[in-house]
């Protein structure tokens, strides 16, 4: 499947600069619906997951911008990029000086896209193609979590896992453009950016992408 996924990503995307982050290039798709149809045909799945790996989303764009402006957040540290998608945030972390960056995603096409995108940006990013929420948090220094608050069931699984990681001393940085299931009461806003997503599945006009740190247990405003 790995070779097939790599070929599929290359066939259905174009390597291009990321809006607002032109120093980073990703393999991006032009439209979501034709790509979703192609995934259906490729996998035989009538209801496949959205191709998150083929677009730059608002939270990830903000998070990558933040790492570019605040490299001290990851410089010299090990970084784990949860629900990595295209690998944008993991790549931004490596470019900002992270010693190790790993992108984790359940989608096999995402795993292929992360490897291709890392190579295109001249950096190395490890890939974990599995559901890491079933395991204990990884042995790392920083967890990045961009665009993971769009679905209630996912949010219910993600938040306890991130809380557990924070309790172990791991820094948690998340990016989001204001989705419904963002646990705002548990977060501290550290930056806000105007971002423009690359998919018609979201409003293409400029929107605010916000970056947050997860509070420690017992920490209050």
URJOTA-V479800 format. One record per pair of residues at least 24 apart in sequence whose ideal C-beta (glycine too) atoms are under 8 Angstrom apart, sorted by the first residue. I is the first residue (numbers start at 1). J is the second residue. D is the distance in whole Angstrom. If there is no record, write none. Layout:
# URJOTA-V479800
i-><I,I>
j-><J,J>
d-><D,D>
This chain:
# URJOTA-V479800
i-><1,2,2,2,4,5,5,5,5,6,6,6,8,8,8,8,9,9,9,9,9,9,10,12,12,13,13,15,18,18,18,18,18,19,19,19,19,19,20,20,20,20,20,20,21,21,21,21,21,21,21,23,23,24,24,24,24,24,24,25,25,25,26,26,26,26,26,26,26,27,27,27,27,27,27,28,28,28,28,28,29,29,29,31,32,32,32,39,49,49,50,51,51,52,52,52,52,52,52,52,53,53,53,53,53,53,53,53,53,54,54,54,54,55,55,55,55,55,55,56,56,56,56,57,57,57,57,57,57,57,58,58,58,58,58,58,58,58,58,59,59,59,59,59,59,59,59,59,59,59,60,60,60,60,60,60,60,61,61,61,61,61,61,61,62,62,62,62,62,62,62,62,62,62,62,63,63,63,63,63,63,63,63,63,64,64,64,64,64,65,65,65,65,65,66,66,66,66,66,66,67,67,67,67,68,68,68,69,70,71,71,73,73,73,74,74,77,77,78,78,78,78,79,79,79,79,79,80,80,80,80,80,80,81,81,81,81,82,82,82,82,82,82,83,83,83,83,84,84,84,85,85,85,85,86,86,86,86,87,87,87,87,87,87,88,88,89,89,89,90,90,90,90,91,91,91,91,91,93,93,94,94,94,94,94,95,95,98,100,100,101,101,102,102,102,102,102,103,103,104,104,104,104,105,106,106,132,133,133,133,136,137,137,137,137,137,137,138,140,141,141,142,142,142,142,143,143,143,143,144,144,144,145,145,145,145,146,146,146,147,147,147,147,148,148,149,149,149,149,149,149,149,150,150,150,151,152,152,154,155,155,155,159,159,162,163,163,166,166,166,166,167,167,171,172,172,173,173,173,173,174,174,174,174,175,175,175,175,176,176,176,177,177,177,177,177,178,178,178,184,186,186,187,187,187,187,188,188,188,188,188>
j-><108,108,111,112,42,108,109,111,112,112,115,116,38,42,109,112,53,54,109,112,113,116,116,38,54,54,113,120,56,61,64,88,198,56,61,195,196,198,61,65,193,194,195,196,56,61,64,65,68,88,92,68,95,64,88,91,92,95,121,117,120,121,56,86,87,88,113,117,120,54,86,113,116,117,120,54,55,56,86,198,54,55,199,200,199,200,201,109,106,107,201,107,109,83,85,86,105,107,110,147,85,86,87,105,107,109,110,113,114,86,109,113,199,85,86,197,198,199,201,86,88,197,198,85,146,147,177,197,199,202,147,175,176,177,195,197,202,207,209,146,147,148,149,174,175,176,177,179,209,210,85,86,88,89,146,147,175,88,175,193,195,196,197,209,146,175,176,177,191,192,193,195,209,210,211,89,92,144,146,173,174,175,209,211,88,89,91,92,146,191,193,195,209,211,173,175,190,191,193,211,92,93,95,96,92,95,96,191,191,96,97,142,171,173,98,142,141,142,139,140,141,142,140,141,142,143,144,104,138,140,142,143,144,125,143,144,146,132,143,144,145,148,158,145,146,147,148,110,114,127,110,113,146,147,110,113,114,117,113,114,115,117,118,125,117,146,144,146,175,114,118,125,144,117,118,121,123,125,142,144,118,121,123,124,125,121,123,142,126,140,125,126,126,127,128,138,140,127,128,128,129,130,132,129,130,131,161,157,158,161,164,161,162,164,165,168,170,165,170,170,171,170,171,172,173,170,171,172,173,173,174,175,172,173,174,175,174,175,176,175,176,177,179,174,176,174,176,179,180,181,182,183,179,180,181,181,180,181,181,181,182,183,183,186,214,214,217,214,215,216,217,216,217,213,213,214,211,212,213,214,211,212,213,214,209,210,211,212,209,210,212,202,207,208,209,210,207,208,210,212,214,215,212,213,214,215,212,213,214,215,221>
d-><5,7,7,7,8,5,5,7,4,4,7,7,8,6,6,7,7,8,6,5,5,6,7,6,7,6,8,6,5,7,8,7,8,7,7,8,5,6,6,7,8,8,6,7,8,7,6,7,7,8,7,8,7,7,7,6,7,7,6,8,5,6,6,5,8,6,8,5,7,7,7,6,6,6,7,6,6,7,8,6,4,7,8,7,5,6,5,7,8,6,7,8,7,8,4,8,8,7,7,7,5,5,8,7,6,5,4,4,8,7,8,7,8,8,7,7,5,4,8,7,6,6,5,7,7,4,8,6,7,7,7,8,7,3,5,5,6,6,4,4,4,8,8,7,4,4,6,8,6,8,7,8,5,5,4,5,6,7,8,7,4,8,7,5,8,4,8,7,7,7,5,6,3,6,5,5,7,6,5,7,7,3,8,6,5,6,8,4,8,8,5,7,8,8,7,7,7,5,7,4,4,6,8,5,6,7,6,8,8,4,5,7,7,7,4,6,4,6,8,5,5,7,7,7,5,8,6,7,5,4,7,5,7,8,8,5,8,7,6,7,5,7,8,7,7,7,5,6,6,8,6,8,8,7,7,5,7,6,6,3,8,5,6,6,7,7,5,5,8,7,7,5,7,6,6,5,6,6,8,7,7,8,4,7,6,7,6,8,7,8,5,7,4,7,6,7,8,6,7,4,8,7,5,7,7,5,8,5,7,5,7,6,8,5,4,6,6,8,6,7,7,7,5,8,7,6,7,5,7,6,8,8,7,7,4,8,7,4,8,7,7,8,8,7,8,8,5,5,7,5,4,7,5,7,7,7,8,5,8,4,8,7,6,7,6,7,7,5,8,6,7,8,6,7,6,4,7,7,6,8,7,5,8,7,6,7,5,8,7,6,7,8,5,6,5,7,8,7,7,8,6,6,4,7,6,7,6,5,8,6,8>
